[in-house]
Amino acid sequence: MLFAICFLLVVTLDQLSKIWVVHHFILYESREIIPGFFHLTYLTNTGAAFGLLAGHPGWLRQVFFIGVAVIALTAIFFIHRRIKGISRWYTVSLAMIGGGAVGNLLDRIRLGSVVDFLDFSISGHHWPAFNVADSAITVGVAIILLVNVLMSGKEQQK
């Protein structure tokens, strides 16, 4: 149940935030939220993270990204079934990763690209824009890594 709730929460927040941006911004429009640090900027990304593969033919990108997402989601569900009793953190992290993958997959199927809008910069150094799905995937991976480090530390203490 925890997996389903987290998974659906990520997909819902991701899709609602993207729908809001698409309906309230013009493509490439940017609004400063925190001066010199955070903007909401409506962009689309036909590639992967940081625009990777953006220059390849559209049909090839779509097949590749949809295939990778289906394989990743299948792996997430199988891994979850095997390790769900070990830690709730694994359940939450896998749900976040899966929900993020589905959020971006829905964009690719519906729009042919992913909507990005979270735009940060620090001291003139600009980070590529991303979205709620990307954030969920990143946080999910970080949780898995943290849990693994903490669990390995407990095992070493035994």
N, C-alpha and C positions, 0 to 999 in steps of 0.2 A: 504494500500500500504506500509506504514512504517513497519508494522508487517512482510509482505512478504520479503521486502528488508533485514531487520535485520536477519530474520530467515535464508534466503538463504545465506547471508554473513557468518554467523556463521558456517553453514554446509559446505560451500565451503572452508573457511579458515581451518577448522578442518580437512577435508578430504585431502586437498592439503598438509598440514603440515605433516600429517601421511604418505601419499604416499612418500613425500620427505625423511622422516626419514627411512622408510622401504627400499627405493632404495639406500640410501647413507650410511647406517649403517649396521653393523652385529648385530644380536640380542645380547643384553647385552653390546654392545660397548658404551663407554662413552667418550665424548669430553668436556674438560674444556673450558668454555666460559669466565667466570669471576672467577679467582682463589679464591678458598675457599668459593664460594657463589653459582655459577650457572654452571650446566653441561647440555648438551644434552645427554641423555642416553636412548637407545632404549630398552624398556621393553614391555612385554605384560601382561595383567591382565585378568585372566579368572573370577575373582570375581567382587565384587562391589567396592565401595570406600575403599581404604586401603587393598584390597585383600579379603574383607569379602565374604564368601561363596565359595572361591576358591577351597576348598577341597571337595566340593559336586560333585556328578556325573554330567558330562557334559550336558546331555540332560535335567536334572532337572534345572540346572543353566540357560540354554538357554530359556526354557519355562518360568521360573520365570522372567528373565530380559526382555524378549520380551513382556511378559504380562504386567509387571509394566510399561514399556515404552509406550505401546499402551494406557493403562489407563491414564498415566500422560499426554500424548499428547492430548488425548480426553478432559481431564479436562482443559488443557491450552487453547485449542481452544474455549471451552464453556465459560470459564472465560473471555477470551479476548473479545468475542462477547458481554458480559454483561457490561464490564467496560472500553471498548476502548475509550469512550468519556470523562472519568474522567481525565486522564493524559496521555500524550505521553510517560512518563517514564514507566507507566504500560505496554504500548504496547511494548516498547523496551525491558523491562525486561522479559516479557513473551516470546517474540520472541527469546531472548538469551537462556532462559531455554529450550524452545522447540527445537531450533537449536542444542543445546548441547546434548539433549536427542537423537535426530535423528543421530547426528554424531557418538555417541557411539553405538547406535543401529545398524547402518550400519556396524560398525566393528564387532559386535557380530554375525550378520547374515553372513557377508562375511568371517570372519576369525575365529569365535568362541571365540574371546577374543578382548580386547580393547588395542590399541597401546598407550602407555604412553611414554613421552620423556622429559618433562620439569622437571628438577631435581635440587632442591634447598637445600642448607644447610647453617646454620648460627652457627658459633663457634662450629663446630663439631656435631651439632644437625641436623639430616637429616630429611627432609620432604618427604613423599612418592611421587614418580614421578606421574605426571598427564599430561593432554593434553589440547588443545584449547577448546574442548567441555566441559571438567570439569571446566575450567576457566570461560567460558560463563555462565554455570549453577550457579556457585558461585557468579559471578558479578550480574547476573540477580536477584538472591535471595537478595543480598545485596541492590540492587536498590529498590526492593519492600519494604524491611524493612525501608530503609531510607525515601522513599516517605511516607510510613505510619506514621512514626514518625513526619515528617515535616507537613503532613496534619492534624494530630491530634493536633499538636501544634497550627496551624492556627485556628482550630475549637475551641480550648480552649480560644484563644484570642477574639473570637466573643462573 
